Amino acid sequence: MTNNTSVLEFIDRIKKLVNPDDIVWIDGSETQLESLRKQSCDKGELIKLNQEKLPGCYLHRTKLNDVARVEDRTFICSETKDEAGPTNNWWNPKEAYEKLFSIAKNSYIGKTMYIIPYSMGPIGSKFSKIGIEITDSIYVVLNMAIMTRVGKEVLEVLGNNNDWVRGLHCSCNINEEQRYICHFPQDNTIISVNSGYGGNVLLGKKCFALRIASYLGKKEKWMAEHMLILGIQNPKGEIKYICAAFPSACGKTNLAMLIPPEEYRKKGYKVWCVGDDIAWLRKGKDGRLWAINPENGFFGVAPGTNSRSNPNALAATTHNTIFTNVVQNLDDNTVWWEGLDKNPPSDAINWKGEKWDGKNSEEKGAHPNSRFTSPAKNCPCISSEFENPNGVPISAIIFGGRRAQTTPLVYEAFDWNNGVFIGSIMSSETTAAAAGKVGVLRHDPMAMIPFCGYDMGKYFSHWIEMGKELGDKAPKIFNVNWFRTDENGNFIWPGFGENLRVLEWILKRCENKIEARKTPIGYLPFPKDINLEGTSLTLSDLDLLLEIDGDLWKKEIEDIKSFYKKFSDTLPVELVEKLNKISKFL
């Protein structure tokens, strides 16, 4: 399918290493993909679901020991440990290659080697980057065909260029003791062994689109961020775009596909989804910051997704979707998960492949990190700009985490560098999206701790440099917290579609249409300026949501100082200055 010398040399080298029985190039045709679906079903890797109720949909179950990203087995293999930084696991590249190749050697015997040429971003866009993933898994091929643009056209655009990301995935024995997800940013290479879970093996996603791309972005003066892209259309038909960063499974997809409250819909407000997870951002010819979604689909968390929390995401799963580790309802061969509805099936198979009675079992039927992989075009609110090769102009950047106390509902940074500071101090409760304990509070700057491909101190510096590049055309930066609780531990803010009320205030601030009150941490709304029409909230509730507790913030500052010590010499002085300034006023 190509005469590209660098591609052919890579494939020949990997072929000799893994020793496959057969080689198949993925051309992107529906005929080929349908043949692979049938093969996978025949092998028992996929289960074809009820094609009348869920046309084009399939179910997959991973091994029990392979259900989430494994951050402790994920490495940045740069030339020096300092280049990886203190928040990444580092591995000497020479040692890593030797270990990985010893695991991968002959692992394709009796298997087919699938070669997937793919584009992150619209094919041919100046924003986009090309990768080639070699895999022994049809599941990976079918998911990559949803999540990226795959096939012949990608190779045509690549031509004989050597600027592409190499990817090798070997399922091996799914041995968690020999599981590694390794990134070689200086070699444009990703190698994943002994996993079959999407977050570890769909190499175009977090591995390329964030870890490798963040490194490339620093070199090439653009940004790869763990951010949704959202368009808000006002009654005049004007659309403003927002990027927002949240840790995985903390409401990012829900916000990306937000449905306006009834009061706003009646006025003519609409919300358009450009992306739910990753944004690549560049300075445009007009000096503003422009963004594309490099992905072509959604890899969403199933539990909790329902007709109330995210009807658009649910609608996206109704056809041509691959479900992973959810419940199979044997009554009609459909799927179910906790939070879908209040009627769990009694005759079912759980995510482990065991018989399950949802009406009487105390065990969950779906894994907490069970997933759906759906084409973005399935989403009813997908933006008309989704395929625009130039992206969309960004008016605001939002950071957010899950904090029961301390952080107010919303506040605005004083300036770009203050916004970088706000992003750098983000912290949130951990979720089931990553292996390990759930509910532990951890620092997660810009929601990029698991995904930054180099030293995070230098990553902060790159943000500051981008601010200098953008100058007075830089987007304003905000922080939100939908998860503040009252004295009984109940969420005060209703969340979901009601979050548009906060986004409305943010856009008014971007357009200088409304005043705000200056506080030690940033500009906060006057309670009267958050529209509560149609809610049961009161101005007293807003007072509580917007409260700044000085004692809690003093503790927060000490915690931030401790966190900042990790970065020693690479922490930008601009962030230290912001921390010292806020300390003086609290």
N, C-alpha and C positions, 0 to 999 in steps of 0.2 A: 504493500500500500504506500510505500515511500522509498525514495532514494537517498534520504537524509543520512549522511555518513555517520554522524554521531549517534543517531537513533539505532541504526543497524549494528553498529559496534557494541552498543549497550545491550541490545537484545541478544546478540551472539554470545556475549560474555555471560549473561544471566542464563541463557539456555545451557551452556556448558556447565554452569554451577548447579542448577536445579534438576537437569536431566529429565525433561518432560517426555511423555509418550507422543504428545501431539501439540501443535501450536495453532491458535486461532486469533486472528486480528479482529477486533471489534469495529465494524464499519458503521454502526449506528442505525442500521436498517431495522424496521419493525419485524421483518421476516426473520432475521437472525435472532433478535431478542426473544421473539415468540418461541423459536426453536429451543433456546436456552432455558426458557421458563418450563417448557415441557420436559426437558432433560432433568432439570432440578426437581420437578415434581416426581418424575419416575424414580429418582434416587432417594426420595423422601426428605430432601433438604427444604423444599417448599411445599406448602399445602394450598391447593387451589380452593378459594372460598366460593360461596354462593354467587354465581355470575349474574344472577338476576338482581340480587340486592346489592352486591358489591362487584360490579363489572371490572375485570382487569386486576382484581385484588388477590393478594397471597399472604400466607402466614409463614413465618420462620421462627424457629426456636434456637437460641444459642446454647452452647454448653453451660452447665450450671456455674462453672468457675470463670465465666467470660461474659459479663453482663454490663460493664461500664468502662469508662476510660480508667487507665491505671497510671496515675501520675507518678507513683514510685518506680514504675518500670519505663518511664518516658524520659529520654535523654536528648540533650543538645551536645552534639559531638563537634565542637569547634576546636581550633588548634590549641587554645589555652583555656584553662578553667575560668580565668578572669573574663574572657569573652562571653562565656555562658552566663556568668553572673551568679549571685548568691541565691536566687529564687529558682534556678533550674538545676536538675541533676545533670552533671557533666560526665562525659566519657571521652577518653583519648581516642581520636578518630582511628588511628592504626589498630589499637586494641579492639575497638568496637567492630570494625570491619572484619577482623579475624574471627571474633566470636560469632558474629551474625552469619558470616559465610559458612562457618563450621556447622551451624544449626541448619542453614538453608540447603547445604550440599545434598544433592540427590533427593530433596524433599518432594519433587514433582514426579518421581517415578510412579508410573501407573496413572498419572493425572494429565490434564490438559493445561498448557500455559496460555492464558488469555492476555492479550496485549490491548490495553485501553488507551487510545489517544484522546485527550480531553482538554477542553478549554475552561479555565476559570474566568467567567465573565463572557459577554457576547463575543462570538467568534469574530476576530478581526478588530475588535475595539482596542484603542491605544491603552486603555485601562487593563486589558486582559492579559493573562499569562497562560502558557501551555504546559501540560504535563503528560507523561506516559506512565501508567501504572501497569505492572505485570502482576498477575494474581493467578492462583489456582482455584479460585472460588467463583462459581456462577452467581452466588448471592452478592458478592462484591460488584461483579459486572453489572447486574441488574440495578443495584442501588446507585452505582456511579452513573448509569444511564439516566437516572432520575435527577440526581443531584448536580450533574455537570452536563456540558454539551460534548457529546462524544462522536467519533467517527471520522470518515475520510476528509471532510471539510477542514477539520482541525489540522491534519497533516498537510493539506494544501496551503493553509495559511502559514504553517511553520516553515515550509520549504526546506532549505538546507541550513537553516539557522541552528545554532547550538544553544540558544537561550531557551531552555525548557527544563522542567523538573523531573528527575528520574525517580521512579517509585517501584519498590519491590515488596510484595506481600506474599508470605508463605504461611499457610495455615498450620503446617506441621502436625503436631499432636494436640494442639491447644493446651500445651503444658504451661501452667502459670509460673512455674519456677524458671522456665526458659523463655518467658514472654518479654519481648523488648519492642519498644516503638522509638526508633532513633532517627534523628534529624541531623544532617550534615550541611549546615547552611552555606559553608564555603564551597561545597561541591554540588549544590542544588540537588541533593539526594535525600530520599526518605526510605527507610527499611523497617518493615513491621513483620515480626515472626511470632507464631504461637498464639494468635488471637483471631477471632472471627467476628467480634463485636464491631459495629459500624464506626464508632468513634475512634477505634484503633486501626481500622483497615480501609476505610474510605479515605484514601490518602489525599484526595483533593480538598477535604474538609478542613478540620483543625490543623492537620499536619502541614499541608501546603498553604491553605488560604490564610492561616494566621502565623504559625511558627516560622516557616520558610519565608512567607510573604512579608512579615514584619521586618525581617533582616534585609530583604530586598528593598523594602520601602525606605529604610534608613539610608541605604546606599544610593537610592535613586530619587530621594526627596518626595516620597509619598507615604501614605499611612495604611496599614492593614489592621483593622480594629474589630473587636468582638462586639459589634453594634448592629441593631436593627436600623432600617431606613423607612420612615413613615411620611406620607404626604397628607396634609390636612387642608381640605378644600372648604373655604368659607362661603357664605350665601352669595357673594359676588362672583363665585367661580374661581377665585384666586387660590392657588395651591402653594403652600409653604412646606418645605421638607425639613425633617428632624432626624438626627442620628441619636441613638440611645444605647448605653452599655449597661447590662445587668449580668450577674453571674448566671450560668446555665440553670434552667428550671426555676427561675425566680420571676417569672411573669413577662419575659421578653417577647415570646411568641404571642401571648395574649395582647400585649400593647401593640405589636406590629400589625395585628389584624383587628384592632379595636372597632367596635360598632358604637357610634355616637348615641348618647341618651336620647330618649324620645323628643325632649324639648329642643335639642340641637338638630335632630333629623328634620323636625317640622320647619325649622328655620332654613334648612338647606345645607347643613354641614355634612360633609362626607370625609371618609378616611380611606386612604389608599396605601396598600402594602407594597413597598419596593423590595424589602428584604427583612427576614426575621432573625438573622443571626450574625452575619458578617458584612462589613462594609470596607471597600477599598476607596480611599479618598485622595484626591489630587487637587492642586491649585489649577484652576481653569484659566483660559485666555483672558477672562474678564477680571481675574484676580481673586475671585471667590473660591470657596472650597466646594468641590463637586464629588459625588459619591456614586459608585455602582455596587450592586450586590453581585459578587463573583459566582454565587451559586445559582442553580437552576431548579432547586426543589427545597422542600422542608424536611428536616430530620427532627421531628418534634417529639416531645415527651407525651405519651398517651394518657397516663393517669391524671385525672383532674380536668381533662379536656372534655367539654360537654356543650350542650346547646346554650347554656347560660354563660359559662366562662369564656368560650371561644367558638361561637357558631361558625365562623369563617374557616377556622382550622378543621373543625369537624366536617364541614362540607368538602374541604379539600381531600379528605380521606375516603370519600364515597366511591372513587373509581381510580384505577391504575395506581394503587398504593400497595406497598409492602409493609405489613405489620410484623413487629418483632417482639416476642416474649409477652404477648397479651393472651387473654383467654379465648379459646375456641368454643363457641356455643354449638353443641352438637344438634340441638333442635332444628336449626336452620342453616348450619355451617356459616355463621357469621362470627364477629369478634365482640369482645366486651372487655372492659377494664374498670377498675375502681374509679368512681367519680363520673363514669359515663351516664349512668342513671341509677335509680334506686331499685332496679329489678334484675339482680344478678341471675344468670342461668343456673338451673339445678343440675342439668345434664350437660357437663362441660369437661374440657381438658384445660388444666392450668398451664402456666408458662413453663413448668418443669416437664410437661408431657404426661402428667398424672390425671386420673379421673378426679373431678372436682365438683362439689355441690355448693354453689355460691350462696344458697339460702341457709345452709347449716354449718358451713366450714368457718372456722375462725382464722384460717390462713388466707392471705391475699391470693387472688387468682392470677393477676398480672404482676410482673415485676415492677417495683417502683420506678425503674428507669426504662420500662418498656417503651417502644418507639413506633412511629409511623414515618415512612418515607414517601412523600407525595410530590408530584410535579407542582411547581409554583403556579402554573397556569390554571390549576384546578381551583385556586382560591377565588371566591367571588369578589374579593376586594383587591385583586392584584392590580397594580398601577399600570396605566397605559405606557408609562416610561420604563417599565421593567427591562425591556430589551434595548433601550436607548444606549447606543455605544458611548455617548458622551456623559451619561449619568444624569444626576439631578443636583441642583444647587442647595447647599445646606445652610439653613438659617440659624439653627440652634443645635448644640450638643448637650445631651443629658447623661448624667451618671446616676446610678441608683443601686441601693442594696437593701437587704432585709434587716432592718433595725427596729427592735421593739421600743427603744427609748433613744435619747440623745439627739438624733437627727430629725429635723422638722420635715413637714410634708414637702416643701419645696423652698429652695433659695437659689439666688443668682450669684455667680462669681463677680468680683469687683472688676476683673479684667482677665485676659487670656491666661496669664501666668497663674493667677489665683485659681482659675478653672483647672489648670494642670495640677495644682496643689490639691484641689478638691477631688479630682480623679485619683490622685496618688494615695489618698487616705481612705479610699473606699474600703468598707469591710461589710461582710454579710455572713449569714448562717449558711453552712454547707448544706448541699442537697444530695439526692440519690444519683445525680448525673455523674458523680465521680465516686470511685471506690473509696471506702473508709467510713468514718463516723458521720452521722447526719445530725445537724443542729449545732455544730461547733462554729463559733464565731472566728472568722479568719480574715486577714487583710487580703484584698484582691483588687489592687489598683487597676482602674479602667476595665475591670473584669478580665484582665489579661495575665494574671499570675500563671495559670496553667498553659498559656499559649504564646508568650513572648519568646522569640527565638534567639534572644541575646540578652546581655546584661540590662536589667530593668532600669538601673540608674541612667544608663545611656539612652534607654527608651524614653525616659522623662525628658532628657535633654533634646531628643529628637522632636518631641511635642513642642518644646519651647522654641526650637529653631523653626518649626512649621508656623508657629504664631508670628515670628518675625517676618517670615516670607509673606504671610497673608496680610499683616499690618492691620489697618482699620477695617478691612473687609473680612476679618476673621469672624466666625460665628460666635454668638454669646454662649456661655457655658453655664449649666444649671445642675443642681442635685435634687433628686426626688426620693421620697421614702413612703411607699404605699402601706407599710407594715407597722406603723406606730400603734401601740396598744394602750388601753386604759388600765385602771388599777385592777381590773379583773382578768386582764390578759386578752381582752377582745379587741379586734381591729377596729379602729375608730373610722378610718376612711373606707368607703364602700368598695373602691377599686374597680376593676374591669372597665366597662365603658365610661364610668364616671370620671376616669382619669383624664378624659378630654377637657374637663373643667380646669385642670391644672395646666394642661398643654395650651389651652386658650390664654391663660395668664402669661405663660412663657412667650408665646408669639406676640402678645401685646407689648411685652417688655422688649422684644427684639425690634419691634416697630416704633418704640418710644411713645406708645399711646397711653401709658399708664405709669404712675409713680410707684415707688417702693420705699420701704423703710430700711435704713442702713443699720446693720448690727455688726458685732465683731466677726461673724463668720461669713457674711454676705448680705445681699439685698433680699429681704423677705416681703411677701405680699401684705398689704393691709387686708384684714379678714373680709372687709366689704367687697374687695375686688375679686374674690373667688365666687363664681356664680353657683349658688346653692339651690336655684329654682328646680323644683321637682324632687328634691331629696328630703330626707328627714333630719339632716344635719342642721345645727344651729351655729350662730357666730361663736358661741361658747365652745363648741366642738372645735372650731377652727382655731380659736385661741390656744386650745390644748395641743392641736396638731402643729401649730407654729411656734410653740414655746421653746425657748432656749434655756436649758438648765445649766447655769454656770458651773456648778459642782461636777456635773456629769462631763461637761466639756473639759474641765481641768484634768479629769482622769483620762479623757480621750487624748488630750495633748501629750500626757506622759506616755501613753501607749503608742502614739504616733512617733514620738522621739525614739522609743525603743525599737520600733519597726524600721525607722530611717537608718539606724545604726548598721543595719545589714549591708547598706550600700557604700559605706565608708567614703572613699575618694570619688566615686562616680555620681553621687547624689548632687544634682544641680544646686548651686548656691541660691538660685531664685526660690527654690522650694523651702530651703532653710530660712530664708528671709520671711517668707509668708508664714511659716510656723512661728517664728519669733514674734512677728507682728500680732498674730492672733493671741499669743500667750500674754502679751502686755495688756490686752483689753478684757481678759477674763479673770 
